[in-house]
């Protein structure tokens, strides 16, 4: 039997669950009344329904639009209906945006389920006090989780902590941000004391004390990061953030994986010692709902390149999100930091014999308008002409993080001489060579963190990867930032170096071919450790500490759906988007640090409040 939590939607009439020793099984019960929630089965149903709401984030084109679009180190891909609103901050970023209401509705449904369960929990006769304490801890953890996400995106929001199943309420006043943070912290403190002191519960997917403690550390860090924004920050927020993060680190329950790849390896991630909390998915379609669809969005349109077609191993290309040229060429120390090459798929293997290209007799320069000229740039050896460039299983397309400085992100030629050399190198290559200059919204290195090769076929969307929401590397970075914000750069460097040492190449570890061919590494150091090069000192990080931490969080957690929140938290969204994201630079304004309150919510309020009370500045 599989040992994971089966999520059930909490509805009336309801599908409810009964438990056995290792997992929860569904039973359909009709004619349920609210008295049902005065039973153990009713409470378990409510708890599982709240967990289920956490799956919404990755069940479609949702959370990545909210957290990766409109930031500094990712650009939009070729398709997707959300990019104008969320990446470009166009006029479509408005109260009518459907995704915002889905987010709002999902989280408030979860909160409503939780409030109802908490109201009935004391009345349940067939649960022990210990069982009630455990479930209360889980419910309060989840309520804090949902409110924390909402307050980061929307600012002042309705704050409901009481269950109400008998009255229709239409007057939802928005609570100040400070009050929401106070409520989140209060819930997490209860959860920390109520939840089990274990790396994970027997049923994976349930929260533990350490998940609540990690989240509490992040909440304190977020509240206390504000300088201009008023979040109710307190003088001891950084002390508390550091203390909570250190409690998780020193608990002995978790360890950093030895290799960065292991943090997102499909086979290891469900049991990784680094994972603190994950939203569980399964290959059992009966219990997988919409599945985890994040595997779709970071894959280039490789099937449109010669010798390639879609397959399960290389992914289904919805090409929604891609790394920026700056991210690829400037953010990492390519010779020392293994994370860069390990997190992306750089080569795509031939699997379509009918489209494998053959060597032509001559290759000509392509002008700025995409037309072939009579300028000969490469003439291959006569013995190659007419022969296939590669075979099945060979590299058919290869992305390299090398910029010739020849083109900008729109493919406009910036330097004719450099563009000529780029085209010569591409023509000489036996596969489709795609340097950074040739990256487009269709063609870019694919992110491996979400790829799901265990799907039954190439068109299957409901992936089974877990949604890792909290892992120990982030805990170290939270501790580091809290210490640095207190002026203790020695402690900050210690925690940063724990993460960076893991990211370094180890002694005798095989380095990628690019280490010498692209990045010009010294062949005599090909098997040498780079830990010393990855280690930072207090002096290295103290100059512009927040910028360093933002970059380090990106190097470690790129694509893990927290970037927009990081930029808003550190009050750097406007500056960094203007600097790094040309798609958004002209449109973004200071008020975009908050999302518009969904109009569907405002329309249901009675009596109708003044719009400046119901809506965020900039959206009315």
N, C-alpha and C positions, 0 to 999 in steps of 0.2 A: 504494500500500500504506500502511496505517495504521502509525504508528510508535509502538506502545505494547507494553507487556509483556503477554503472554497468560498468565494464571495457571492452573496445573494442580495438582490435588490430588496429594499424594505418598502413594501407597498401594502395597501389595504384594498381588497382582500390580498393576502400575502402568500408568497412562496416562502415556506419556512424550512428550518433545518433541524435535524436531530443528529447528535454527535455519537461517534464511536471513538475508539482509542486514538486513532491517528489522523482522521480527517472528518470533515463534515459532509453529510449527504443530504440531498434535497428531498423534501416531501411537500407536495402541494396540499394546502389546506384552504378551504373556502369558508366564507361566512365569519371571518375573524372580526372581533370587536376589540375595543381598546383594553378590555380586561385581559386580553391575550398578553399584554406587556407587563402584567403582574405575575408572569410565569418565567421560569428560567429559559424556556424555549423562545419566548417572545423577546427577552433581553438579548439572547444570542443572535436572533434574527436582526435586531436593530444594530448591534455591534457590527455584524458582518455586512449589513447594508451600508454602514458608514465607511468601512474599509473599501467597499466596492467603488465609492465615489472617487477614491484616489486613482482609480484606473482611467478615469475620464481624460486625464492629462495626456496620455500617450495613445489613446484609442482612435486618433485621427489627426488632422492638421489643426492642432490646438496649441499646446503649450510651447512648442518651438517657435510659433509665430509671436507669442507673447514675450519670450525670453531670449531668443537669438536674433530675430529680425530687429532692425533699428538700433543696432549696437555698433561696436567699433571693429571687431575682427572677423565678422562674417558678412557676406553679401548675399543677396537673393540669387536663386537659380532661375531657370528658364520658365517654369510654370508655377501655378499656385495663385489662388484668388485672394490671398490675404496680404500679399507683399506691398501693394500700394499703401494700404492703411498702416501696416505695422512696420514695414521697412522704410518706406519713403515719408511717413507721417503726412500723407496726402489728406485732402478733405474727406476721404473715406474713413479716416480716424475720427469718428463722431459717435454720438449716443445711439445711433441705429446699427452700429457694427454688430453683426450677429454673433461673432465669436465672443465678444465681451459679455453678452447676455448669457451665452452657454456657460462661460466660466463662472459668472455670478450665480446663475441658477444651480449649477452643479454643486458649488460649495455651500450655498445656503440650504439646499436639500440635505446635504450631509449634516450640516449644523442642526437642522430641524429634527432629523432622526436622532441625533445625539441628545438634544435637549429633551425630547420625548422620553428616551430611554433613561436619562438621568432623573427625570421626574418620577418615573414609575419604579426605578430600581429599589428604593427603600421598602416598597410594598411587596416585593417578591418573596413568597414564602418558601419556595423550594430551591433556594440558593443559600449556601453558607456565607458567613460574613467575609471569609477570605475570598470566595468567588466574587462577591459583590465589590470588594475592594479592588480586585484585579480588573474587572470590567469597567469600573468607574475610572481607573487609571487609563485604560485604553480609550475610553470615550473622551476624557479630558485632553489626552494627547492629540486625538484627531481633531477636536474642536479648535485647539490651539493651532494646529497645522493649517486648517482651512482659513481661519481668521488671519493668520500671519500672511498667507499668500494674498488674501483679499486686501489687507491694509497696505501692503507694499505696492499694489497696482492702483488701487482706487483712493487711498487716503481715508478721510472720514467715511465711515460706513455704518449701517444699522448694526447694533450690537445687541444680540439676543442671547440670553443665557438661561432663560426659563422655558420650560415646555408649556405648550398651550394647545390642547386638542379640542377645545369646546367653543372657542370664539374665533371669529374672522377678524384679523387685525389688518388695518389699512393705513395706519399712521406710523410709519417707520422713520423716525428721526435719525439722522446720521450722528453717530457718536464721535467726539474728537479723537484724533489719532492717538493721543496719549492714553485715553481710556481703553482703546482697543489693545494697546500694548500691555497695559496693566492687567487686562483680562487674560491675555495670552500667557503672560508670565505666571499669573495665579494658577491657571489650569496646568501649566507645565510643572510647577512646584508640587502640586498634588500628584501629578502623574509620576514624577521622579520618586516619590515616596511609596506609591501604590504598585508600581510595576515591578516585575521580577528582576533580580540582580543576575542577569544572564546575557550572553551574547545574542541569543535568540530564544524565543519560546519554542515549545515542542512543535506547535503548528507554526511553521514559518510564515512570515507576513504580519504577525502580531507584534505590536510595539513592546519594547523593554524599557527598563529604567534608563539605559544608556542611549537609546534613541531619543527619549525625552530630554536627557541631559545635553546631548549634542544640539538638539533643536533650541533648547534654552540658551545655550552659548551663542548660537547664531542670532537669536532674538535680541539678546543683550548687545551684541556687537552691532546689529542693525540700528537699534534704537540709539545707541551711544555714538554711532558714526556721524550723526547729523551735526552740522555746524550752523547752517542757516535754517534748515527745516526744523519745525517744532514737532518732535515725536514724543515729548515727555521725557527726554533723556535725563539721566541722573548721574551725579558725580561718580558713583561706584559702578556704572555699567561696564566699564572695561575690566575692572577688578572681577566682577561677576562673570563676564564672558571668559576671561582667562581661567578662573577657578573651575567653571563648568567644563571647559575644553580639556583642562589638565586632568580633571576627574575621569573623563572618558579615556584619555591617553594612558593614564596610570592604573586604570581598572584591571589591566591584565586580560581583558576579554577579547581584545582585537589586536591585530598586527598588520603592518603594511606588507603587502605581497612583495616578494623579492624582486619580481620583474613587473614593470609597468603594464606590460601586455596582459598579465593575469587579471588585472582589475576589470577588464571588459571581455575576457575570454568566455565564449558561449558556454563551455563545459564547466568552467571553474566559478563563474560569477554567482551561481545559486548557493555555493557553499564557501565563498571567499571569506577568509578571516578578516578582511578589511571592511566588509559590509556591515554597517551599523543598522540600517533600516532600508528595506526594499519593498516595493509594491510587487506582489507575486503574480506571475502568469504561468500557464501550463500548456502542454501540448494536447491536453484533453479538451476537445472543442466544446464539450458540454458545459465546462466551467470557465472557459476562456473569454467569454463575452466578445467585445470588439477586438480583443488582443492588443498587443503592443505593436503599433504600426510605425514606430520611429525608424525601423530599418529601411523604409522607403525613401526618406527625404534627403539623405546625404550622399546619394549615389549618382554619378555622372551618367550621361546618355551613351555609355560605352557601346551599346548594341548598334549604334549608328556608325561605328568605326570599322574599317576593313578587317575581316576575319573574326568578327565577334557577333554574338547574339545573346539574348538574355539567358542566364541560367541561375540556379538557386545559389550556388556558391558565391557568385560575384554580385548578386543582388538585383532587385528590380528598381529601375531608375525613374524616380519621380523628380530628381534634380531640383530640389527646393532651396537648398542652402549650400553655400560653398565658402571655403576659407579665403581671406583676402590675400593679395600679393604681399602686403606688408607682413602679415602673419607668417607666410611661407618663407620669406627671405630675410626678415629682420628680427623677429621676436625671439628666436631660439639661437643658442650656440650649437650649430649643427654638428660640430666635431665632438662635443662633450655631452649633450643632452639627448638621450635615446628616445625621449617621448615623441619627438617630432616625426621620426621615421616610423615609429611603432604604431602611431595612432591612425595612420592613413594607409590606404591601398594605393600603391604607386604604379603597379603594373597589372594589366588585364590579359588573360591567357586566351589564345585562339581556340575557338570552339565551333567555327563555321567555315568549313573547307571551301565552299563555293565562292566565298567572297575574299579569300586570301589574295592579296595583290601580287603581281609579278613585277620584276625590275623592268623599267622602261629604258630605252636607249639613251634618252636625254631628259634632263629636268630643267625647267625654265623658271625664271623669276616671276613671281606673282605680284602685280602692282597693288596699289592701295584700294583699288576697286574690285579686287579679286579676279582680275583677268590675267591670263598668261601672256608674257611678253616674249620677244625673241632674244632675250638676254639669257644665255646658257649659264647655269650655275653648277651643274654636276653631270658628269658622263661616267656611268659605272663601267667596270671592266666588261669586255665583250662576252666573257664566259657566263656572266650573271644574267644578261639580258634575256627576258622571256621566262626566267625561272621564278618560282614562288619565293617571296621574301622570307617566309617563315612557315612552320608546319603546325598542325594541331597540338596544343599544349605549350607551344612556344609563346613568348611575349608578343602580343599583337599591338598593344598600346602601352606607352610608358610616360608617366608624368614625372617631371623632374623639377625640383624647387630652385631652378636656375633662371635668373632674369638676364636677358641680353640688354635691357634698357631700351628696347626697340619699339615697344607699343605701350599704350596706356590701357586702362581697364575696359575702354570702349573699342579696343582693337585699332585705334588710330595710331598710325606710324609716327613715332617721335624722332627717330634717328634712322635715316635711310641706310647708312653703312652697317649699323648694328642689325637692322632688319635683314639686310642681305646675308650677313653671316648666320643669322638665325635660320633663314631659309636654306642655306647651304647645309647646315648641320641636320636639319629635318630631312632634306632630300637624300643625304647619305645614309640615314638610319634605315635599318632593315624592318623596323616596326614604325607605327605612328608615334613619333616623338612629340610630346606636348610640354614645352617649357612654360614657365609662369606667364611669359608674354603671350602665349597662345591659349591660356585659360580663358574660357568663356562661361556664360551661364549654363551651357550644356556640358562643357568639358572641364573637369577639375578633379584633383585627387579625392577619392571617396573616404569618408570617415568610417573606421572599422568599429567604433564603440557601439554602434547600434545594429550592425549587420547581423542577419539571422539566417545562417545556412541550414538550420534544422527545419525550415518550413517544408511541407510535403511536396510543393511544386513551385515553379518560378512565379506564378501569378497569385499565390496565396498571400493575403495581406495580414491576417490575424496572427502576428508573430507571438512567440512565447518567451522572449527574453524578459528577465526581470527589469523593473524600472528602479535603478539604484538611486535612492534619494539622499542617503547619508553614507559617507564612507570616511575612513579614518584619515586619509590624506587631507580632506577638508578640515577635519577637526584640528590637525596640526596647523593648518593655515589660519584658522580662526584664532587659535592660541597665539600664533605669531603676530597677527595683526593687532590683537588686543594688547599684547605686551609692547609692541612698537608704538601704539597710540599712547601708551603710558610713558613713553620715553625710554623703555628698557629694550634697547636694540640688541643687547647680548642675548637675552632670552628669546627675542624674536628670531635672531639668526639661528639659534639652536634648533628651534622648531622648523624653520624653513629648511635648514640643512638636512633634517631627517627625511623630508620629502625629496629634496634635490639629490641626496646620495642614492636614493632608490632609483631616481631617473638617470643617474650616471651609467655609463658602460662599465661593466665589471671586468676584472682581470681575466683575460682569455675569452671574453664574450665576443662572439662573431659580430662584427660591425657590418652595416649595409654597404653594398658596392659603391654607393654614392659618397661614402666617407672619403675615398681616395679620388674617385672619378669626377665628382661634382664639387666637393668641398675642399679638395686638395690637401687631405690629411697626410701626415708623414707616414709612409709605409712602415717605418721602423716602430711606430707606436700603434700599429694596427690591432695588437692584442692587449694593449695597456689599459689600465683602469683610468677613468676620467673623473673619479670622485674628487680629487684635489681641485680640479678645474671647476667643478660644480659647487664647491663649498664657498659660501659668502661670509663675510665678516660684518660686524656691526657697522663699521665705517662704509662698507659697500652699499648698505641699504638705507642709511640714515638721511641721505640727501633729499630724495623725493620718495619717501617711504610708501605713500599711498599708491603712487604710480607703479612702484616696484611690486607691491602686493597685488594690484590689479593684473599686472602682466604675469606674475607667478601663478595666480589663480587661473588665468587663461591657459598658460602652458600646461598646467596639471589637469584642468577640468574643462577644456575646450569641448563644446558640444553637449555638455551635461545639463543644459537648460537652467542656467542661473545668471547669465551675463547681464541682461537688462536690469535685473534686480541689483546686481553688484554695482553697476554704474549709477543707478538711482540712489542706492544706499550711500555711496561715497560722494554724491553730489557732483559727479563728473560726466553725467550723460551728455549734456549739451556740448561741452568742450571736446570730448573724445569722438562723438559722432561727427561733429563738424570737421575734425581733423582726419578721421579715417574712413568715413562712409560717404562717398560722393553722391550716392543715390538719395541720401537723407539730408545732406548738409544745408541745402537751400530752404528746406521746409521745417526742420525741427525748431521748436521754440521752448522756452523755459517751462511753459505749462505742460509740455509733453511728459514731464516726470510723473504725471498721474494720467490714468486712463479716464475717459468720460464715463460717468455713471450711466448704465443702460437705460434708454428711454422707456423700454417696456416696464421697468421697475418704477420709474417716475410716474408714468401714466396711471399706475394702479394706486398711487397714494391718494388718500382722502382723509382730511381736506388737503388740497394741493398746496404745498409750501411755495414760497417764493423761489424762483428758479435758481437764484444765486445761493440758496440754502440747499437745494436738492442736487445741484450739478456742480462739477468742478470748474474752476476758472479756465477760460479759454474755449469752453464747449457750449457757451450760451451767448 
